[in-house]
Amino acid sequence: MQKKSFDKYYKPAEDTFFLADNIQNEKGHAALDIGTGSGYLANILSNNFELVVATDISLDALKKAHESVENCICCNSADALHCSFDLVVCNLPYLPSDQVADPTVDGLEEGLGITSGIIKSASNTVGKNGKLVFLTSSLANYQELIRRTESLGFSAKIVSKKKLFFEELILVECVKL
Ligand SMILES: C[S@@+](CC[C@H](N)C(=O)[O-])C[C@H]1O[C@@H](n2cnc3c(N)ncnc32)[C@H](O)[C@@H]1O
């Protein structure tokens, strides 16, 4: 994930494709893609899930996602949802930053300021035996993010890593206890 000139929505990039590769074989009834951007991950999920819901805080992103994803909701993380999903995925805005100049990537202090809140909200929508899968990076304090996720009642482990030129992508899988 790299800072670029501010765009209307996040175009699928290396991090998107890495997460996509790791969720493409997941199956179930209902899945949620938080911070869907273009809707790329929600589309992958729709191959194996009967119901796919996508959220984002950006209306521009949702306009793009809605070209191919039926259930798009504009809200913070999963705040508008009071139901549970078999799988919740999120490619987080994890870059450490002093302020949120670009909400597609800026994650405030240690890349935790935004992501912790997103995961807290997401945790309420993960059903019994459900899974939360999120992407973070060596640029963020990912150990602390994992600790905070565990404190919400999950068992969390790093299931895959990918080295890029400027960072290492870190995929975390969390199972509700
Ligand atoms: C790194 S982009 C990922 C986009 C897409 N999922 C992908 O993998 O290409 C992060 C996305 O999260 C959205 N976002 C940022 N903060 C959010 C929040 N609090 N609630 C929901 N979406 C948020 C951004 O608008 C952006 O679309």
The ligand as an SDF file (V2000), in Angstrom:
LIG
                    3D

 27 29  0  0  0  0  0  0  0  0999 V2000
   -6.7310    0.2200    1.4300 C   0  0  0  0  0  0  0  0  0  0  0  0
   -8.3380    0.6210    0.8410 S   0  0  0  0  0  0  0  0  0  0  0  0
   -8.8980   -1.0190    0.3710 C   0  0  0  0  0  0  0  0  0  0  0  0
   -9.9710   -1.0130   -0.6970 C   0  0  0  0  0  0  0  0  0  0  0  0
  -10.3500   -2.4070   -1.2000 C   0  0  0  0  0  0  0  0  0  0  0  0
  -10.8970   -3.2230   -0.1380 N   0  0  0  0  0  0  0  0  0  0  0  0
   -9.1660   -3.1020   -1.8070 C   0  0  0  0  0  0  0  0  0  0  0  0
   -8.6360   -4.0390   -1.1760 O   0  0  0  0  0  0  0  0  0  0  0  0
   -8.7530   -2.7010   -2.9110 O   0  0  0  0  0  0  0  0  0  0  0  0
   -9.2490    0.9540    2.3470 C   0  0  0  0  0  0  0  0  0  0  0  0
  -10.7160    1.2710    2.1400 C   0  0  0  0  0  0  0  0  0  0  0  0
  -11.3240    1.4590    3.4180 O   0  0  0  0  0  0  0  0  0  0  0  0
  -12.1890    2.5690    3.3750 C   0  0  0  0  0  0  0  0  0  0  0  0
  -12.3100    3.0670    4.7510 N   0  0  0  0  0  0  0  0  0  0  0  0
  -11.4430    3.8470    5.4360 C   0  0  0  0  0  0  0  0  0  0  0  0
  -11.8990    4.0580    6.6820 N   0  0  0  0  0  0  0  0  0  0  0  0
  -13.0760    3.3760    6.7870 C   0  0  0  0  0  0  0  0  0  0  0  0
  -14.0210    3.2080    7.8330 C   0  0  0  0  0  0  0  0  0  0  0  0
  -13.8560    3.7820    9.0330 N   0  0  0  0  0  0  0  0  0  0  0  0
  -15.1310    2.4630    7.5810 N   0  0  0  0  0  0  0  0  0  0  0  0
  -15.3200    1.8940    6.3530 C   0  0  0  0  0  0  0  0  0  0  0  0
  -14.4540    2.0210    5.3310 N   0  0  0  0  0  0  0  0  0  0  0  0
  -13.3360    2.7420    5.5490 C   0  0  0  0  0  0  0  0  0  0  0  0
  -11.5510    3.5240    2.3980 C   0  0  0  0  0  0  0  0  0  0  0  0
  -12.4850    4.4410    1.8580 O   0  0  0  0  0  0  0  0  0  0  0  0
  -11.0040    2.5410    1.3610 C   0  0  0  0  0  0  0  0  0  0  0  0
  -11.9480    2.2740    0.3550 O   0  0  0  0  0  0  0  0  0  0  0  0
  1  2  1  0
  2  3  1  0
  2 10  1  0
  3  4  1  0
  4  5  1  0
  5  6  1  0
  5  7  1  0
  7  8  2  0
  7  9  1  0
 10 11  1  0
 11 12  1  0
 11 26  1  0
 12 13  1  0
 13 14  1  0
 13 24  1  0
 14 15  1  0
 14 23  1  0
 15 16  2  0
 16 17  1  0
 17 18  1  0
 17 23  2  0
 18 19  1  0
 18 20  2  0
 20 21  1  0
 21 22  2  0
 22 23  1  0
 24 25  1  0
 24 26  1  0
 26 27  1  0
M  CHG  2   2   1   9  -1
M  END
$$$$
